[in-house]
Amino acid sequence: MWRRAGETEDEIIVELCGELNREDPGPHPVAPGQVRRTLDRFRREPWRGQALVLDLEGGIGGYALVTELWSNEMGGPVRVVDELYVAPHLRGRGHGSSLFAELERSSAGSSAPVAALGLEVRPANRRARALYERLGFSGASTVLYRRLARQGSGPEPAAASADHQLPRLYRDLADWFPLLTPPEDYAEEAARYLRLVTDACARPPRTLLDLGCGGGNNASHLKRQLGLTLVDLSPSMLEVSRRLNPECEHLVGDMRTVRLGRTFDAVLLHDAVCFMTTAEDLGRAIETAAVHCAVGGAVLLQPDYLRETFAAGTETGGVDRDGRGLRYLEWWHDPDPDDSTYVVDLAYLLRREDGSTEVVHDRHVLGLFPRATWLELIASAGLEPRLVPVASGPGPGAEVLLGVKSSPRAC
């Protein structure tokens, strides 16, 4: 069903808007900060428009931005669908049609019904145009824009935009993820996580929230013992996990802001927590975990490195599967030891079913914090911090951090 979006869903809409613009780019790029400003303006000045989300059992599957203008030609107000996006795996199921039916129904029941519904569609987007024509939309005119320079407005700075840009592995390359790191390789890691949270919890855990689940490799093993809810910022990566774990609940969400309104016996933040590159963002992610952790439960955090355990290095790997193949070279290094980040450069060699090959570079900027910062932020979230060595020497994942929730806290 389509419903008005809540503030906690802003980051989901930001990501879905990014998917829309990558799939159907327009002449004016839309930066993440611009989307956030639009959503904030709609909340403060609701007469300007509204954001809607497609709320399904598996999570948020799409969004729409709806505004209103007066048309002399139509003889009254026109409700304009400024943006509409439905995730690819949900298309062809009538969700677009149901949106327009709901807009028409709500208009007819209001004290000031609109005269028409309107939308934009680029000529090259034939599939969308065919849908709209079937729904009764017509017209051949093209809307032209000339952007005006205004004080205090303009494109988001490149650095701020890049801050919220997901690496390609979580966008157009997500479908290659099982060949980069196969699910069967995660049995030992998942068993370790289960053992650690079971030992830390006051009672045997039955439910687990995985924040930043990625392609669902750990979940493919943990689901045998636990009821799982899987959250990730990347709709493309969630689709990979859905294929692997169809019995699990999947939700699009940002680990810094998502609020599900329920608690779990355990919360897992494995290597996705490395994408928190400031102490502020790391604290917000840990706070999210604490909010969703039941009393007597535990939060497990598994960064690849702490500042004290970091050492530059390289790794190679990849597998062949279903007629395709992938090989990668991964190189992690710290260009500036004085900041809170390090860099992972990945070179992927992709071989498709037809035998053609492509080399792709992908860069991940990850957070690097000392033990003291981790322990302090865990304690600040109302959890009892614990540090557990899990490897005999340095290397990725050498230490695990736990936060035990022994008493309730209002968050």
Secondary structure as GFF3:
##gff-version 3
##sequence-region A 1 411
A	DSSP	beta_strand	2	4	.	.	.	ID=ss1
A	DSSP	three_ten_helix	7	9	.	.	.	ID=ss2
A	DSSP	alpha_helix	10	23	.	.	.	ID=ss3
A	DSSP	alpha_helix	32	44	.	.	.	ID=ss4
A	DSSP	three_ten_helix	46	48	.	.	.	ID=ss5
A	DSSP	beta_strand	49	56	.	.	.	ID=ss6
A	DSSP	beta_strand	59	71	.	.	.	ID=ss7
A	DSSP	beta_strand	76	86	.	.	.	ID=ss8
A	DSSP	three_ten_helix	88	90	.	.	.	ID=ss9
A	DSSP	alpha_helix	95	108	.	.	.	ID=ss10
A	DSSP	beta_strand	116	119	.	.	.	ID=ss11
A	DSSP	alpha_helix	126	134	.	.	.	ID=ss12
A	DSSP	alpha_helix	158	163	.	.	.	ID=ss13
A	DSSP	three_ten_helix	168	170	.	.	.	ID=ss14
A	DSSP	three_ten_helix	174	176	.	.	.	ID=ss15
A	DSSP	alpha_helix	177	180	.	.	.	ID=ss16
A	DSSP	three_ten_helix	183	186	.	.	.	ID=ss17
A	DSSP	alpha_helix	187	200	.	.	.	ID=ss18
A	DSSP	beta_strand	207	211	.	.	.	ID=ss19
A	DSSP	alpha_helix	219	222	.	.	.	ID=ss20
A	DSSP	beta_strand	227	232	.	.	.	ID=ss21
A	DSSP	alpha_helix	235	244	.	.	.	ID=ss22
A	DSSP	beta_strand	249	252	.	.	.	ID=ss23
A	DSSP	beta_strand	264	269	.	.	.	ID=ss24
A	DSSP	three_ten_helix	271	275	.	.	.	ID=ss25
A	DSSP	alpha_helix	279	291	.	.	.	ID=ss26
A	DSSP	beta_strand	293	301	.	.	.	ID=ss27
A	DSSP	three_ten_helix	307	309	.	.	.	ID=ss28
A	DSSP	beta_strand	313	317	.	.	.	ID=ss29
A	DSSP	beta_strand	320	321	.	.	.	ID=ss30
A	DSSP	beta_strand	324	333	.	.	.	ID=ss31
A	DSSP	beta_strand	341	351	.	.	.	ID=ss32
A	DSSP	beta_strand	357	367	.	.	.	ID=ss33
A	DSSP	alpha_helix	371	380	.	.	.	ID=ss34
A	DSSP	beta_strand	384	389	.	.	.	ID=ss35
A	DSSP	beta_strand	399	404	.	.	.	ID=ss36
###
